[in-house]
């Protein structure tokens, strides 16, 4: 069965071009140009990936992302204006997995889409093994995370980040290492985006987000995961 992608974009030319490019690669694509209608579709039907423009009539892409994240871990790519760094950082903070700045090429879009869907497939098959670090456990087979006895729902990018840090507890991972691991060869951009991913992950696995005990910041360098 072909992977299903929902593309939400209010500029008809961009919506048509993206839909055609993805359909030509064998994806099952559904398009929407209104935020309110798009959210209803996304909540009613299963998708493997959602591509959201930030500026939409009805509901903004940012608000759609926020609402989807409350109930779903579906991967989300945000489309943003070239100079809208604040949009990109906000999108990552509320749970987007990647962003693409306009204008973009079909080659870049397809590369990002393939990378995210590849990670989703790997996450579904699992990496084997159960890791325990203090009150945190990570089941690579079931793709389940439990923090202090509480099941934690993570997005694909959040899980991939946590799994990376858990591979070598106590090791310092630089921001660039982390982002290259998350986005592979497609990553170019502000390393501060890494901080947004870490912030959302902390909000889910730390006892007190303001005083993290598990994901430790090494100022000027990056992060490490320790048992707590």
C-alpha positions in Angstrom: 0.0 0.0 0.0 1.4 3.4 -1.0 2.3 5.8 1.8 -0.3 8.6 2.2 0.6 12.2 2.4 -1.6 15.2 3.2 -0.3 18.5 1.7 -1.9 21.7 3.0 -1.1 24.8 1.0 -3.3 27.8 0.0 -1.3 28.8 -3.1 -2.8 26.7 -5.8 0.3 26.7 -8.0 2.4 25.3 -5.2 -0.2 22.8 -4.1 -0.6 21.5 -7.6 3.2 21.3 -8.1 3.9 19.5 -4.9 0.9 17.1 -5.4 2.1 16.2 -8.9 5.7 15.7 -7.7 4.7 13.4 -4.9 2.2 11.5 -6.9 4.8 10.9 -9.6 6.9 9.2 -7.0 4.1 6.8 -6.2 2.7 8.4 -3.0 -1.0 8.6 -2.4 -1.5 12.4 -2.0 -4.4 14.4 -0.8 -4.4 18.2 -1.0 -6.2 20.9 1.0 -6.0 24.7 0.8 -8.0 25.6 4.0 -6.7 25.1 7.5 -10.0 24.2 9.1 -10.9 21.6 6.4 -7.4 20.2 6.5 -7.5 19.6 10.2 -10.8 17.7 9.9 -9.3 15.5 7.2 -6.1 14.9 9.2 -8.0 13.9 12.3 -10.5 11.7 10.4 -8.1 9.8 8.1 -4.7 8.0 8.6 -1.7 9.7 7.0 2.0 8.7 7.0 3.1 12.4 6.6 1.5 15.8 6.7 3.1 18.8 4.9 1.8 22.2 6.3 2.2 25.7 5.1 2.5 28.1 8.0 0.1 30.8 6.6 -3.3 29.4 5.8 -6.9 30.6 5.8 -9.1 29.3 8.6 -6.5 27.8 10.9 -2.8 28.5 10.6 -0.3 25.6 9.9 1.2 26.2 13.3 -2.2 25.8 15.0 -2.9 22.6 13.0 0.5 21.2 14.0 -0.2 22.0 17.7 -3.6 20.3 17.6 -2.4 17.2 15.7 0.4 16.8 18.2 -2.1 16.6 21.0 -3.4 13.3 19.6 -1.0 12.0 16.9 2.7 11.3 16.2 2.3 11.6 12.5 5.5 13.2 11.0 4.9 16.9 10.0 6.9 19.1 7.6 6.3 22.8 7.8 6.6 25.1 4.8 7.8 28.6 5.8 8.9 31.9 4.2 12.6 32.3 3.6 13.0 35.0 6.2 10.7 33.6 8.8 13.2 32.0 11.3 10.7 32.6 14.1 8.2 30.4 12.3 10.7 27.6 11.9 11.8 27.6 15.5 8.1 27.8 16.7 7.2 24.9 14.5 9.9 22.7 15.9 9.0 23.6 19.4 5.4 22.5 19.0 6.3 19.2 17.4 7.1 19.6 13.7 9.7 17.2 12.5 11.3 19.3 9.7 10.9 22.5 7.8 11.4 23.7 4.2 11.9 27.3 3.3 10.2 28.8 0.2 11.1 28.8 -2.6 12.2 25.2 -2.7 12.9 22.7 -5.4 11.2 19.4 -6.1 14.5 17.7 -5.5 14.8 19.2 -2.0 11.2 18.4 -1.1 11.4 14.8 -2.2 14.7 14.3 -0.3 13.1 15.6 2.9 10.0 13.5 2.4 12.0 10.3 1.7 14.2 10.9 4.7 11.3 11.3 7.1 9.4 8.4 5.8 12.5 6.2 5.9 12.9 7.1 9.6 9.2 6.3 10.2 9.7 2.8 8.6 12.8 2.2 10.8 10.9 3.3 13.9 8.1 0.9 13.1 10.5 -2.1 12.8 12.4 -1.1 15.9 16.1 -1.2 16.7 15.9 -4.1 19.2 16.6 -4.0 22.9 15.3 -2.4 26.0 17.4 0.4 27.5 17.0 1.5 31.1 18.5 4.7 32.4 17.3 5.4 36.0 13.5 6.0 35.8 13.6 6.1 32.0 13.1 3.0 29.8 13.3 2.9 26.0 11.9 -0.1 24.1 13.4 -0.2 20.6 11.2 -3.0 19.5 7.9 -1.7 20.5 9.0 2.0 20.1 7.7 2.8 23.6 9.2 5.1 26.1 8.3 5.1 29.8 9.4 7.9 32.2 8.9 7.2 36.0 6.3 4.6 35.2 4.4 6.9 32.9 4.0 6.1 29.1 5.3 8.9 27.0 4.1 9.6 23.4 7.0 10.9 21.2 7.0 12.1 17.7 9.4 10.3 15.3 12.0 13.0 15.6 11.7 13.1 19.4 12.1 9.3 19.6 15.1 9.4 17.2 16.8 12.1 19.3 16.2 10.2 22.5 17.4 6.9 20.9 20.6 8.6 19.7 21.4 10.0 23.2 20.6 6.7 24.8 23.1 4.8 22.5 26.0 6.2 24.6 24.8 7.5 28.0 27.1 10.2 29.3 28.6 11.0 25.9 28.4 14.6 24.7 26.6 15.0 21.3 27.2 18.3 19.6 24.2 20.2 18.2 25.5 19.6 14.6 25.8 15.8 15.3 22.3 15.7 16.6 20.8 17.6 13.7 22.7 15.7 11.1 21.5 12.5 12.7 17.9 13.7 12.7 17.8 15.1 9.2 20.8 13.2 7.7 22.3 14.8 4.6 19.3 17.1 4.2 20.2 19.2 7.2 21.4 22.7 6.5 20.5 25.6 8.8 20.5 27.1 12.2 21.8 24.7 14.9 19.5 26.4 17.4 16.8 24.3 15.9 18.4 21.5 17.9 17.5 23.3 21.1 13.8 23.3 20.1 13.8 19.6 19.6 15.5 19.1 23.0 13.1 21.4 24.7 10.0 19.5 23.5 11.7 16.1 24.4 12.5 17.5 27.9 8.9 18.5 28.4 7.9 14.9 28.1 10.6 12.9 29.9 11.9 15.3 32.6 10.4 15.5 36.1 10.9 19.2 36.0 11.5 20.8 32.6 13.0 23.9 34.2 15.6 21.8 36.1 16.4 18.9 33.7 18.2 15.9 35.3 18.2 13.6 32.3 19.2 15.6 29.2 22.1 17.7 30.4 23.2 20.9 28.5 26.9 21.3 28.0 27.1 25.1 27.3 28.5 26.0 23.9 28.7 22.3 22.7 25.5 20.2 23.0 23.8 17.6 25.1 24.2 14.3 26.9 21.8 11.8 28.5 22.4 10.6 32.0 20.5 8.2 34.3 18.1 9.9 36.7 
